Amino acid sequence: MPNRLPFLRLAAVAGLLVAAAAAHAQASAPAPAASAPKLRTAADIVREAPDSAWRRPDPNDVLAMTLPSGIVWIELAPRFAPLHADNIRKLVAQHYFDGLAVVRVQDNFVAQWGDPAADDDDATKGRSLGDAKRTLAPEFFISDKGLKIARLKDKDVFAPVTGFVDGFPVAADPRTHRAWIAHCYGTIGAGRGMTVDSGSGAELYAVIGQSPRGLDLNIAPVARVLQGMELLSSLPRGGQNMGFYDKPEQNVKITKVERLADMPEAARPDVRVFRTDTPQWNEVIESRRNRKDAWYVHPAGAIDLCNITVPVKIEAKAPAN
């Protein structure tokens, strides 16, 4: 009978080798992956943010402009344009804008409103400004000294520094120590003539197209639209003369403009704006810079100042019991 011992020994050795290999493979195999954390979109961050991530603007600085199609909510910028903000408050208190009109809608540029009968060369024409001033010193920029800007990481074509202050998109140049509100979508400025001190806030415009940043430092941004941009951007476009309406009947009538502070408290809505000086805001920015939603194949890894929208909530008060 053949000797089976060598075969058995070889089989035993082979078995040990297989067992060792299996143990090595098990030891070197990656640990089971933990469940992937939920991707937090900007909407998630805003929805889950605490109350402290929101602010309530001064009701004296919040305006409601009523058009036939609805209300355009506006926040003045007294930090950047105190003279214009004060003048506009006076005009609103005097009901100056009530019954005036949107007179210009230029495609991919601005919607502009004011007194259709006003004449820069003849002060007797048009509606009286009452206690408000006809001209103001230019407020194209302020000093950046002591100004806390929530800075963006990404390079801007028009300024060395960009970011947000009080929810407004801001650009700055540390070399000249100038800071200013950038002309982004929804920025509101005070129209002026050829001289820099010819604006008063009686004629206003809102950017409704691609950001005309070339206007920065050449005109006074005085406010921004909080809510209701669609009501301005969807208006019929004007004619060949820079978007001004050719016929008076084309003008879009302004029913009224009032301050939030002047509304009856029981009917005054709760206006809240997402703060831009919090960790939650930083999360929103990073979420927008690096979109990881399932639809995005290639996150940009960068974002432009004027491609960021600051969230706003305007809610009617719950009726009293």
C-alpha positions, 0 to 999 in steps of 0.5 A: 500500500502506498504511504499516505503520510506525505500527502496528509502532511502536504494537505495540512500545510496547504490548509494552514496556508489557506487559513492564514491567507483568509485571516490576512485578507480579513485583517487587511479588508477595509472596515465597513463604511459608515453611513454617509452623512446627509448632504446639507444644502443651503436650503437645509442650513437656512431651514435648520438655522436657529433664531439667532441666525436671523435679524429683524431690520429697523422698521424705519428702514423697511419700505413696502412699494405697492404695485398693481401686481403686488408688494416690493419690499425694500431695505434702506442702507443707512450705514452706506448712504445715510443722507439718501436714507434720511431723504427717502424716509422723508419722501415716504413720510410725505407720501411723495411716491404714492401715485408716481410710476415705474417709468423705465425698464431696460432689458438686462439692466434696470427698472426705474421709478419716480415722477414722470413730470420731473425735470432736472432743468426746471425745479418747478415741474413735477411734484414738490419734494416738501421737506426733502432735499433736492440734491445731496452730497454723493455717497458712492462709498464709505471708509472700510476702517472698522467695517466688518465684512464677511469676506468671500475667498474668491477673486473679484474682477472689480475689487480686491475684497468682496463680501457682505455687511448687514446682508448687503453685497459689499466690495472694498479696496484696502489700498484706498480704504473705500467700501461700497455696495456692489451693483448686484441683482436687486441693488437699488440706487439713486438716479443722478444727472451729470454732476455727482451731487444731483441725486436725492432719492426721489428717483430710484432704480433697481438692477434687474439684469446681469450685475452692472458692476461698472456703476460701482463708485459712480452712483449711490446705492441706497437700498436693496430689494428684500422680496418682490424682485419678480414684480420688477424684473417681469415688467414690460420692457421700454423703448429704444430710449434706454428703456424709458416708456414711449407713452405715458399710458405705459408707465406702471403706477405705484399705488403707495410706498410706506414704511414698515414702522408706519403700518398698524402694528396688528397688520405689520408683517414680521420681516426677518433677514438672514444674518451674514456674520454667523457660522450658519452664513459661512456654511451657506457660502461653502455650500454654494461654492461646492454644490454637492447636490445629486444633480451637480457633476462638477462643483464650481469650487468658487462663487461670485459676489452677485450670485449669492442671495441672502434669505428673507422671511416676510410673514403675516402675524398670527391673528390674536386669540 
